[in-house]
Amino acid sequence: MSAHEHHISSAKFLWGVGIALFILTVLTVAVTWIQIPEPWNVVVAIAIAVVKATVVAAFFMNLFWDSKFNTMILIMSALFFMLLIGITLLDTLYRIDPVPSF
């Protein structure tokens, strides 16, 4: 036997996770039909997307049963990506518009 056993999920469990992801996708589409004020519609859509990504990472990528180091690496890489996007937005949102030359 190896030192690290692999977790094998049952088909019933994977179908349950797939159905949960399908329901979250239907919820994402349903939210577009509701009139939510302007900045909050994007926040709700991103929140649902983060939940779906967490479910995929935890159960389909087996991070739930894997070592916590791999989960920490995934979270840190996502935080680093958000930091890079934030720095880029700070640069592009506060630029002075150039004067057209014509």
N, CA, C and O atoms as a GROMACS GRO file, in nm:
protein
  408
    1MET      N    1   0.082  -0.118   0.000
    1MET     CA    2   0.000   0.000   0.000
    1MET      C    3   0.087   0.125   0.000
    1MET      O    4   0.194   0.129   0.061
    2SER      N    5   0.038   0.226  -0.070
    2SER     CA    6   0.112   0.351  -0.073
    2SER      C    7   0.080   0.434   0.050
    2SER      O    8  -0.018   0.408   0.121
    3ALA      N    9   0.162   0.534   0.074
    3ALA     CA   10   0.142   0.618   0.192
    3ALA      C   11   0.020   0.709   0.176
    3ALA      O   12  -0.041   0.749   0.275
    4HIS      N   13  -0.015   0.740   0.053
    4HIS     CA   14  -0.128   0.831   0.029
    4HIS      C   15  -0.234   0.757  -0.052
    4HIS      O   16  -0.214   0.725  -0.169
    5GLU      N   17  -0.346   0.732   0.011
    5GLU     CA   18  -0.457   0.664  -0.057
    5GLU      C   19  -0.539   0.766  -0.135
    5GLU      O   20  -0.560   0.879  -0.089
    6HIS      N   21  -0.586   0.727  -0.251
    6HIS     CA   22  -0.670   0.813  -0.332
    6HIS      C   23  -0.816   0.794  -0.294
    6HIS      O   24  -0.860   0.682  -0.264
    7HIS      N   25  -0.890   0.903  -0.294
    7HIS     CA   26  -1.032   0.895  -0.264
    7HIS      C   27  -1.108   0.868  -0.394
    7HIS      O   28  -1.083   0.934  -0.495
    8ILE      N   29  -1.198   0.775  -0.392
    8ILE     CA   30  -1.281   0.744  -0.508
    8ILE      C   31  -1.425   0.777  -0.472
    8ILE      O   32  -1.482   0.716  -0.381
    9SER      N   33  -1.482   0.873  -0.543
    9SER     CA   34  -1.619   0.915  -0.517
    9SER      C   35  -1.716   0.821  -0.589
    9SER      O   36  -1.686   0.768  -0.696
   10SER      N   37  -1.830   0.802  -0.528
   10SER     CA   38  -1.931   0.717  -0.590
   10SER      C   39  -2.002   0.794  -0.702
   10SER      O   40  -2.001   0.918  -0.705
   11ALA      N   41  -2.062   0.719  -0.792
   11ALA     CA   42  -2.136   0.781  -0.902
   11ALA      C   43  -2.254   0.861  -0.850
   11ALA      O   44  -2.288   0.966  -0.904
   12LYS      N   45  -2.318   0.812  -0.745
   12LYS     CA   46  -2.432   0.882  -0.686
   12LYS      C   47  -2.390   1.018  -0.632
   12LYS      O   48  -2.461   1.118  -0.650
   13PHE      N   49  -2.276   1.023  -0.567
   13PHE     CA   50  -2.224   1.148  -0.512
   13PHE      C   51  -2.191   1.246  -0.625
   13PHE      O   52  -2.226   1.364  -0.617
   14LEU      N   53  -2.125   1.197  -0.729
   14LEU     CA   54  -2.088   1.284  -0.841
   14LEU      C   55  -2.211   1.335  -0.916
   14LEU      O   56  -2.213   1.449  -0.961
   15TRP      N   57  -2.314   1.250  -0.929
   15TRP     CA   58  -2.438   1.297  -0.990
   15TRP      C   59  -2.502   1.405  -0.904
   15TRP      O   60  -2.558   1.501  -0.957
   16GLY      N   61  -2.495   1.391  -0.773
   16GLY     CA   62  -2.549   1.492  -0.682
   16GLY      C   63  -2.478   1.626  -0.697
   16GLY      O   64  -2.541   1.732  -0.698
   17VAL      N   65  -2.346   1.619  -0.709
   17VAL     CA   66  -2.268   1.742  -0.728
   17VAL      C   67  -2.300   1.803  -0.864
   17VAL      O   68  -2.313   1.925  -0.876
   18GLY      N   69  -2.314   1.720  -0.966
   18GLY     CA   70  -2.350   1.770  -1.099
   18GLY      C   71  -2.487   1.836  -1.101
   18GLY      O   72  -2.506   1.939  -1.165
   19ILE      N   73  -2.582   1.776  -1.030
   19ILE     CA   74  -2.716   1.835  -1.022
   19ILE      C   75  -2.711   1.967  -0.946
   19ILE      O   76  -2.781   2.062  -0.982
   20ALA      N   77  -2.631   1.974  -0.841
   20ALA     CA   78  -2.615   2.100  -0.767
   20ALA      C   79  -2.556   2.209  -0.857
   20ALA      O   80  -2.600   2.324  -0.852
   21LEU      N   81  -2.458   2.173  -0.940
   21LEU     CA   82  -2.400   2.270  -1.032
   21LEU      C   83  -2.502   2.314  -1.137
   21LEU      O   84  -2.506   2.431  -1.176
   22PHE      N   85  -2.586   2.220  -1.182
   22PHE     CA   86  -2.690   2.255  -1.277
   22PHE      C   87  -2.791   2.351  -1.215
   22PHE      O   88  -2.834   2.447  -1.279
   23ILE      N   89  -2.828   2.327  -1.091
   23ILE     CA   90  -2.922   2.415  -1.021
   23ILE      C   91  -2.861   2.554  -1.003
   23ILE      O   92  -2.930   2.655  -1.019
   24LEU      N   93  -2.733   2.559  -0.970
   24LEU     CA   94  -2.666   2.690  -0.958
   24LEU      C   95  -2.660   2.762  -1.092
   24LEU      O   96  -2.668   2.885  -1.096
   25THR      N   97  -2.645   2.688  -1.202
   25THR     CA   98  -2.646   2.750  -1.334
   25THR      C   99  -2.784   2.805  -1.367
   25THR      O  100  -2.796   2.916  -1.420
   26VAL      N  101  -2.888   2.729  -1.335
   26VAL     CA  102  -3.025   2.779  -1.354
   26VAL      C  103  -3.048   2.903  -1.268
   26VAL      O  104  -3.114   2.997  -1.312
   27LEU      N  105  -2.995   2.903  -1.146
   27LEU     CA  106  -3.008   3.019  -1.058
   27LEU      C  107  -2.937   3.141  -1.118
   27LEU      O  108  -2.987   3.253  -1.107
   28THR      N  109  -2.822   3.120  -1.180
   28THR     CA  110  -2.751   3.230  -1.245
   28THR      C  111  -2.835   3.290  -1.356
   28THR      O  112  -2.842   3.412  -1.369
   29VAL      N  113  -2.898   3.206  -1.437
   29VAL     CA  114  -2.984   3.256  -1.544
   29VAL      C  115  -3.107   3.324  -1.487
   29VAL      O  116  -3.152   3.427  -1.540
   30ALA      N  117  -3.164   3.269  -1.380
   30ALA     CA  118  -3.283   3.328  -1.319
   30ALA      C  119  -3.253   3.466  -1.260
   30ALA      O  120  -3.340   3.553  -1.259
   31VAL      N  121  -3.133   3.486  -1.212
   31VAL     CA  122  -3.096   3.616  -1.154
   31VAL      C  123  -3.093   3.724  -1.263
   31VAL      O  124  -3.117   3.841  -1.233
   32THR      N  125  -3.065   3.686  -1.386
   32THR     CA  126  -3.064   3.786  -1.494
   32THR      C  127  -3.204   3.836  -1.525
   32THR      O  128  -3.218   3.946  -1.580
   33TRP      N  129  -3.306   3.759  -1.493
   33TRP     CA  130  -3.444   3.802  -1.518
   33TRP      C  131  -3.496   3.893  -1.409
   33TRP      O  132  -3.596   3.962  -1.430
   34ILE      N  133  -3.432   3.895  -1.294
   34ILE     CA  134  -3.474   3.980  -1.183
   34ILE      C  135  -3.405   4.116  -1.199
   34ILE      O  136  -3.286   4.124  -1.230
   35GLN      N  137  -3.481   4.222  -1.176
   35GLN     CA  138  -3.424   4.355  -1.187
   35GLN      C  139  -3.350   4.392  -1.058
   35GLN      O  140  -3.410   4.439  -0.961
   36ILE      N  141  -3.219   4.370  -1.060
   36ILE     CA  142  -3.134   4.404  -0.946
   36ILE      C  143  -3.062   4.534  -0.981
   36ILE      O  144  -3.021   4.552  -1.096
   37PRO      N  145  -3.046   4.626  -0.886
   37PRO     CA  146  -2.976   4.752  -0.916
   37PRO      C  147  -2.836   4.726  -0.974
   37PRO      O  148  -2.776   4.621  -0.953
   38GLU      N  149  -2.787   4.824  -1.047
   38GLU     CA  150  -2.673   4.810  -1.138
   38GLU      C  151  -2.547   4.744  -1.082
   38GLU      O  152  -2.504   4.645  -1.141
   39PRO      N  153  -2.485   4.790  -0.975
   39PRO     CA  154  -2.361   4.719  -0.939
   39PRO      C  155  -2.386   4.582  -0.876
   39PRO      O  156  -2.298   4.496  -0.878
   40TRP      N  157  -2.505   4.561  -0.819
   40TRP     CA  158  -2.529   4.438  -0.742
   40TRP      C  159  -2.560   4.319  -0.830
   40TRP      O  160  -2.542   4.205  -0.787
   41ASN      N  161  -2.605   4.341  -0.954
   41ASN     CA  162  -2.630   4.226  -1.040
   41ASN      C  163  -2.501   4.153  -1.075
   41ASN      O  164  -2.499   4.031  -1.086
   42VAL      N  165  -2.395   4.228  -1.092
   42VAL     CA  166  -2.264   4.167  -1.120
   42VAL      C  167  -2.212   4.097  -0.994
   42VAL      O  168  -2.152   3.990  -1.004
   43VAL      N  169  -2.232   4.158  -0.880
   43VAL     CA  170  -2.186   4.098  -0.753
   43VAL      C  171  -2.256   3.965  -0.728
   43VAL      O  172  -2.191   3.869  -0.687
   44VAL      N  173  -2.386   3.959  -0.753
   44VAL     CA  174  -2.461   3.834  -0.734
   44VAL      C  175  -2.413   3.728  -0.832
   44VAL      O  176  -2.394   3.612  -0.794
   45ALA      N  177  -2.393   3.766  -0.958
   45ALA     CA  178  -2.347   3.670  -1.059
   45ALA      C  179  -2.208   3.616  -1.024
   45ALA      O  180  -2.182   3.497  -1.040
   46ILE      N  181  -2.119   3.703  -0.978
   46ILE     CA  182  -1.985   3.658  -0.942
   46ILE      C  183  -1.989   3.571  -0.817
   46ILE      O  184  -1.913   3.475  -0.806
   47ALA      N  185  -2.077   3.603  -0.722
   47ALA     CA  186  -2.088   3.521  -0.602
   47ALA      C  187  -2.135   3.380  -0.636
   47ALA      O  188  -2.083   3.282  -0.581
   48ILE      N  189  -2.232   3.368  -0.726
   48ILE     CA  190  -2.278   3.235  -0.768
   48ILE      C  191  -2.166   3.162  -0.842
   48ILE      O  192  -2.149   3.042  -0.824
   49ALA      N  193  -2.090   3.233  -0.924
   49ALA     CA  194  -1.979   3.172  -0.996
   49ALA      C  195  -1.870   3.124  -0.901
   49ALA      O  196  -1.809   3.019  -0.924
   50VAL      N  197  -1.845   3.199  -0.794
   50VAL     CA  198  -1.745   3.158  -0.695
   50VAL      C  199  -1.791   3.032  -0.622
   50VAL      O  200  -1.711   2.943  -0.596
   51VAL      N  201  -1.920   3.023  -0.590
   51VAL     CA  202  -1.973   2.902  -0.526
   51VAL      C  203  -1.958   2.782  -0.619
   51VAL      O  204  -1.918   2.674  -0.575
   52LYS      N  205  -1.990   2.801  -0.748
   52LYS     CA  206  -1.976   2.691  -0.844
   52LYS      C  207  -1.829   2.649  -0.859
   52LYS      O  208  -1.799   2.530  -0.865
   53ALA      N  209  -1.739   2.746  -0.865
   53ALA     CA  210  -1.597   2.713  -0.877
   53ALA      C  211  -1.546   2.641  -0.752
   53ALA      O  212  -1.462   2.551  -0.762
   54THR      N  213  -1.597   2.680  -0.636
   54THR     CA  214  -1.557   2.613  -0.513
   54THR      C  215  -1.606   2.469  -0.510
   54THR      O  216  -1.532   2.380  -0.467
   55VAL      N  217  -1.728   2.446  -0.555
   55VAL     CA  218  -1.780   2.309  -0.560
   55VAL      C  219  -1.699   2.224  -0.657
   55VAL      O  220  -1.667   2.109  -0.626
   56VAL      N  221  -1.666   2.278  -0.773
   56VAL     CA  222  -1.586   2.204  -0.871
   56VAL      C  223  -1.447   2.173  -0.815
   56VAL      O  224  -1.399   2.060  -0.826
   57ALA      N  225  -1.383   2.274  -0.754
   57ALA     CA  226  -1.249   2.252  -0.699
   57ALA      C  227  -1.251   2.153  -0.583
   57ALA      O  228  -1.160   2.071  -0.570
   58ALA      N  229  -1.352   2.161  -0.499
   58ALA     CA  230  -1.356   2.076  -0.381
   58ALA      C  231  -1.387   1.931  -0.414
   58ALA      O  232  -1.325   1.840  -0.359
   59PHE      N  233  -1.482   1.908  -0.504
   59PHE     CA  234  -1.529   1.771  -0.524
   59PHE      C  235  -1.481   1.707  -0.653
   59PHE      O  236  -1.444   1.590  -0.653
   60PHE      N  237  -1.481   1.780  -0.765
   60PHE     CA  238  -1.433   1.720  -0.889
   60PHE      C  239  -1.281   1.713  -0.894
   60PHE      O  240  -1.225   1.621  -0.953
   61MET      N  241  -1.214   1.810  -0.832
   61MET     CA  242  -1.068   1.808  -0.826
   61MET      C  243  -1.017   1.740  -0.699
   61MET      O  244  -0.897   1.734  -0.676
   62ASN      N  245  -1.109   1.690  -0.617
   62ASN     CA  246  -1.079   1.615  -0.494
   62ASN      C  247  -0.997   1.694  -0.392
   62ASN      O  248  -0.923   1.634  -0.315
   63LEU      N  249  -1.009   1.826  -0.391
   63LEU     CA  250  -0.936   1.904  -0.291
   63LEU      C  251  -0.996   1.887  -0.152
   63LEU      O  252  -0.928   1.912  -0.052
   64PHE      N  253  -1.120   1.846  -0.144
   64PHE     CA  254  -1.184   1.824  -0.014
   64PHE      C  255  -1.115   1.711   0.061
   64PHE      O  256  -1.104   1.716   0.184
   65TRP      N  257  -1.070   1.610  -0.010
   65TRP     CA  258  -1.007   1.495   0.052
   65TRP      C  259  -0.855   1.498   0.039
   65TRP      O  260  -0.787   1.412   0.095
   66ASP      N  261  -0.801   1.594  -0.034
   66ASP     CA  262  -0.657   1.603  -0.055
   66ASP      C  263  -0.591   1.674   0.063
   66ASP      O  264  -0.658   1.714   0.158
   67SER      N  265  -0.459   1.688   0.055
   67SER     CA  266  -0.388   1.756   0.164
   67SER      C  267  -0.425   1.904   0.165
   67SER      O  268  -0.455   1.963   0.061
   68LYS      N  269  -0.424   1.963   0.281
   68LYS     CA  270  -0.464   2.103   0.296
   68LYS      C  271  -0.363   2.198   0.232
   68LYS      O  272  -0.395   2.314   0.206
   69PHE      N  273  -0.243   2.149   0.207
   69PHE     CA  274  -0.143   2.232   0.140
   69PHE      C  275  -0.188   2.266  -0.002
   69PHE      O  276  -0.173   2.380  -0.046
   70ASN      N  277  -0.244   2.169  -0.074
   70ASN     CA  278  -0.292   2.194  -0.209
   70ASN      C  279  -0.409   2.291  -0.210
   70ASN      O  280  -0.421   2.373  -0.301
   71THR      N  281  -0.495   2.284  -0.110
   71THR     CA  282  -0.606   2.379  -0.098
   71THR      C  283  -0.551   2.518  -0.072
   71THR      O  284  -0.601   2.616  -0.128
   72MET      N  285  -0.450   2.528   0.012
   72MET     CA  286  -0.390   2.658   0.040
   72MET      C  287  -0.325   2.716  -0.086
   72MET      O  288  -0.334   2.837  -0.109
   73ILE      N  289  -0.261   2.634  -0.165
   73ILE     CA  290  -0.199   2.681  -0.290
   73ILE      C  291  -0.306   2.735  -0.384
   73ILE      O  292  -0.286   2.839  -0.447
   74LEU      N  293  -0.419   2.666  -0.396
   74LEU     CA  294  -0.528   2.712  -0.482
   74LEU      C  295  -0.583   2.845  -0.433
   74LEU      O  296  -0.605   2.936  -0.514
   75ILE      N  297  -0.605   2.860  -0.304
   75ILE     CA  298  -0.659   2.984  -0.249
   75ILE      C  299  -0.560   3.099  -0.268
   75ILE      O  300  -0.599   3.209  -0.304
   76MET      N  301  -0.432   3.073  -0.243
   76MET     CA  302  -0.332   3.179  -0.258
   76MET      C  303  -0.317   3.222  -0.403
   76MET      O  304  -0.296   3.340  -0.431
   77SER      N  305  -0.327   3.128  -0.496
   77SER     CA  306  -0.317   3.166  -0.638
   77SER      C  307  -0.439   3.248  -0.680
   77SER      O  308  -0.426   3.340  -0.761
   78ALA      N  309  -0.557   3.216  -0.627
   78ALA     CA  310  -0.676   3.295  -0.659
   78ALA      C  311  -0.664   3.436  -0.600
   78ALA      O  312  -0.701   3.534  -0.665
   79LEU      N  313  -0.613   3.447  -0.477
   79LEU     CA  314  -0.592   3.579  -0.416
   79LEU      C  315  -0.489   3.661  -0.493
   79LEU      O  316  -0.505   3.782  -0.508
   80PHE      N  317  -0.383   3.596  -0.541
   80PHE     CA  318  -0.282   3.665  -0.619
   80PHE      C  319  -0.341   3.715  -0.751
   80PHE      O  320  -0.309   3.825  -0.795
   81PHE      N  321  -0.426   3.633  -0.813
   81PHE     CA  322  -0.491   3.675  -0.937
   81PHE      C  323  -0.581   3.796  -0.912
   81PHE      O  324  -0.582   3.890  -0.992
   82MET      N  325  -0.657   3.795  -0.802
   82MET     CA  326  -0.742   3.910  -0.770
   82MET      C  327  -0.659   4.034  -0.741
   82MET      O  328  -0.700   4.145  -0.775
   83LEU      N  329  -0.543   4.016  -0.679
   83LEU     CA  330  -0.454   4.130  -0.655
   83LEU      C  331  -0.406   4.190  -0.786
   83LEU      O  332  -0.403   4.312  -0.801
   84LEU      N  333  -0.368   4.106  -0.881
   84LEU     CA  334  -0.323   4.157  -1.011
   84LEU      C  335  -0.435   4.229  -1.085
   84LEU      O  336  -0.412   4.333  -1.146
   85ILE      N  337  -0.555   4.174  -1.079
   85ILE     CA  338  -0.669   4.241  -1.143
   85ILE      C  339  -0.697   4.375  -1.074
   85ILE      O  340  -0.725   4.474  -1.141
   86GLY      N  341  -0.688   4.378  -0.941
   86GLY     CA  342  -0.711   4.502  -0.868
   86GLY      C  343  -0.609   4.609  -0.902
   86GLY      O  344  -0.645   4.726  -0.918
   87ILE      N  345  -0.483   4.572  -0.913
   87ILE     CA  346  -0.379   4.669  -0.950
   87ILE      C  347  -0.402   4.721  -1.091
   87ILE      O  348  -0.383   4.839  -1.118
   88THR      N  349  -0.444   4.632  -1.182
   88THR     CA  350  -0.473   4.674  -1.318
   88THR      C  351  -0.591   4.770  -1.321
   88THR      O  352  -0.588   4.869  -1.394
   89LEU      N  353  -0.695   4.741  -1.244
   89LEU     CA  354  -0.811   4.831  -1.240
   89LEU      C  355  -0.775   4.966  -1.179
   89LEU      O  356  -0.827   5.069  -1.223
   90LEU      N  357  -0.688   4.967  -1.079
   90LEU     CA  358  -0.645   5.096  -1.023
   90LEU      C  359  -0.575   5.180  -1.128
   90LEU      O  360  -0.587   5.303  -1.129
   91ASP      N  361  -0.502   5.115  -1.217
   91ASP     CA  362  -0.433   5.188  -1.321
   91ASP      C  363  -0.529   5.237  -1.429
   91ASP      O  364  -0.520   5.351  -1.473
   92THR      N  365  -0.621   5.152  -1.472
   92THR     CA  366  -0.707   5.188  -1.585
   92THR      C  367  -0.827   5.272  -1.546
   92THR      O  368  -0.875   5.350  -1.628
   93LEU      N  369  -0.878   5.260  -1.424
   93LEU     CA  370  -0.997   5.337  -1.387
   93LEU      C  371  -0.968   5.483  -1.359
   93LEU      O  372  -1.058   5.567  -1.371
   94TYR      N  373  -0.846   5.516  -1.323
   94TYR     CA  374  -0.814   5.653  -1.285
   94TYR      C  375  -0.721   5.722  -1.384
   94TYR      O  376  -0.651   5.816  -1.348
   95ARG      N  377  -0.720   5.676  -1.507
   95ARG     CA  378  -0.641   5.743  -1.611
   95ARG      C  379  -0.713   5.867  -1.659
   95ARG      O  380  -0.836   5.874  -1.658
   96ILE      N  381  -0.634   5.965  -1.701
   96ILE     CA  382  -0.690   6.084  -1.762
   96ILE      C  383  -0.710   6.054  -1.910
   96ILE      O  384  -0.620   6.003  -1.977
   97ASP      N  385  -0.830   6.085  -1.959
   97ASP     CA  386  -0.857   6.059  -2.101
   97ASP      C  387  -0.770   6.147  -2.187
   97ASP      O  388  -0.758   6.267  -2.162
   98PRO      N  389  -0.708   6.088  -2.290
   98PRO     CA  390  -0.624   6.169  -2.377
   98PRO      C  391  -0.712   6.260  -2.466
   98PRO      O  392  -0.825   6.225  -2.502
   99VAL      N  393  -0.658   6.374  -2.498
   99VAL     CA  394  -0.729   6.468  -2.584
   99VAL      C  395  -0.710   6.422  -2.729
   99VAL      O  396  -0.597   6.397  -2.771
  100PRO      N  397  -0.819   6.410  -2.805
  100PRO     CA  398  -0.801   6.367  -2.944
  100PRO      C  399  -0.720   6.470  -3.023
  100PRO      O  400  -0.732   6.590  -3.000
  101SER      N  401  -0.641   6.422  -3.114
  101SER     CA  402  -0.550   6.511  -3.187
  101SER      C  403  -0.613   6.566  -3.314
  101SER      O  404  -0.547   6.642  -3.385
  102PHE      N  405  -0.735   6.531  -3.346
  102PHE     CA  406  -0.795   6.582  -3.469
  102PHE      C  407  -0.902   6.683  -3.443
  102PHE      O  408  -0.961   6.736  -3.537
   0.00000   0.00000   0.00000
